[in-house]
Amino acid sequence: MSNPETLILKEAADLHRFLQPIAKMCAIARTDHPYYRDASYILFTYLSGLINKTREYLEDLPQRPGKSPVIQHSIRQKLKLLRDSWGLLHRYIKPCLDADTLHIPIPLLDVLNDRLKLIPECEAFECAVFQLTAANYAMLPYYEVNSVANGIARRVNGEDFPRSLSLVGIPYSQSSGFFLNCLIPHEMAHFVYQEIMVTEVTNAVDSILNTHYPNAQDASDEFLETLSQIRGLINLWVEEIFCDLFAIALIGPAFSFAFAEMTSASLIIDTLSGNAKQSFEFGQSHPADVARFYLHKRHLDALGWWNQIKDWRSNSVDLLDHCCLVFGKTTLSNKIPPDVASQLKLQCFWDACDWLLGYVKRTVPASDKDIKHLADHYDVISKYLERAIVPSTIITESGPVYPTPVVLINSAFRFVLQDFDNLLKRVDMEPMNPVRERSWYTERLELWVLKALEDYRLLSASQEAK
Amino acid sequence: MGVICKEEIKRRLNFLVEDEKQLVITPLLVKDEIFKTGSDVDSIDLRLGNNFLLPRVPPLPYTFPSPDASTQSHMRMQVPYGKYLVLPAHQTVLGATLEFIKLPPDLCGQVLTKSSVARTFMVVETAPWIHPSYRGSLTLEIANVSNTPVILYPGRLICQLILMDLIDAGPEREKLHGTYVAPVYPEAPKFSDPREDLKAIGIPHGEFLLPGHNNQSTK
């Protein structure tokens, strides 16, 4: 059996060796093709620094062991913890490296980041993207990366994870997409919530719970435990609603439409489908889809969007309207423990949402101008799109106009939801399967819109330079 | 046929989209500079976009113009504005103009290497003709024919667009058509099956010689 000093030496060297290729990958990503967004460079630079600190720590270890078996054992435990922590980070490094500028919707991310930075507390926020194998969107919660990295940093005398950096995952296949990627602002909102808003929101939820469970202090331990679970559930649901409302405040109804596509929510309207039972259920982490759409509509109304979109000839708009009629039919999923379900008053959730609607409206700058511009210019923008022209400069009766990102994003949705046939009617090519044709031109439309978003930023930058 | 002057270009850029004589060039960055007095009256300078297709070493020792060529012949690359691409000596790359163009039915055009760029022995266009009613960013077949590597910065001026009017142009062809519908990035070449092309002119499949099959026709 090897002596403890040799074991420590070997285990330190093993971890050192384990980190070597990761260091190389991060270093290459910072200096060579492909390119990344600034947020990714912040991440790679941070990881490189943390790897260097870890390696210095490991290189220093053989001088430390001494002869005490207790100290030697403790060092080996620390080595194991370090290795485990790096194993956790390892899961996300390759997905981040894969998300270079060719594999993420750069123009959309850039305009979303610009919008986010308009909020005073979010000026420093950066969003690095990684690729998810799941066909879903997600923001990595604090404990997945930040706290793991901070744990390593404390051990090796490194720096804490950058506070203003979030990691958002998008499906690896959707790099060039536009419509579905309008779900990204919801994930960005999780970061805003967790970094800035969580205390204020949870305090509000607590005070609502106190109103609904007034004698909780005198209740049994058993009930207090249940109440704690209820609080946990409602906080999770409220966070999701916060992120939905925040995303709508950021980009308008486009978020609701993207969400409807992702969840195939139009089935809610279809009575033959048994009203899509799952969409009515509050689950263990997410509120019922019907409740979400109902709140989307209320928020859109409060922000001034609803008047603008209510007459769109689209199933997605009807869906929002329909959910306002049926939101009262929501139930709890049977996956929620029975004791929690029996005591949970859904009214707490609705009251928290009432408060949240006002809170988000106060927090995110209004889009009144965008709403007006969409009303004024959609007809012209749609004429550009149906002629397969990138609408970054449109000519109106009063001269050239450069539509803003929010106007472009929502125009694209309106066009694909109600006016897409106008584009297809103009196509003079060999007959194609209608699904294939629609899919092909949807991809084209996405490219034109992303190009228009990129052009908007270039036009703004060149104006500023002047 | 005559070359359209800048005043006419400026006038047409301000037509409404329903007007079939509308010309689109977007985004026109530093627009005042483009139309200022004293600038060239017969052309508009265009910028290099930030997407490229780098030629790949083909799996076979030659490029075979078939439907597979579009997926096998190039590798896409994006170079953010402010960064650069090095084009080695005697190498080529497909790029595109930053500007998206839509020509009216009575105008055709030609894209030429900007003279200052040409003097570095860069050629940016080998299929320079732009048909009436074309829409899309213009694909640039960029070749560095010099003996030194050249650095390309997306966003810099690289070529010039010259527009000409068509005699008896006829009504606008309202329908979207063509192999490349309104591209915004350079797109790899799309070829049909050469056997089918030749069959259309009376050469049977049996007489078609596949490269690498010495005198063995594919039946």
Interface residues (C-beta under 8 A of the other chain):
Chain A: H33 P34 Y35 D100 T101 L102 I106 V380 K383 Y384 R387 A388 I389 V390 S392 T393 I394 I395 T396 E397 G399 P400 Y402 R426 V427 D428 M429 R444 L447 W448 L450 K451 D455 L458 L459 S462 K466
Chain B: L13 N14 F15 L16 V17 E18 Q22 V24 T26 P27 L28 L29 V30 D32 R76 M77 Q78 V79 P80 Y81 K83 L98 F100 K102 R135 S137 G155 R173 E174 K175 L176 H177 V181 A182 P183 V184 Y185
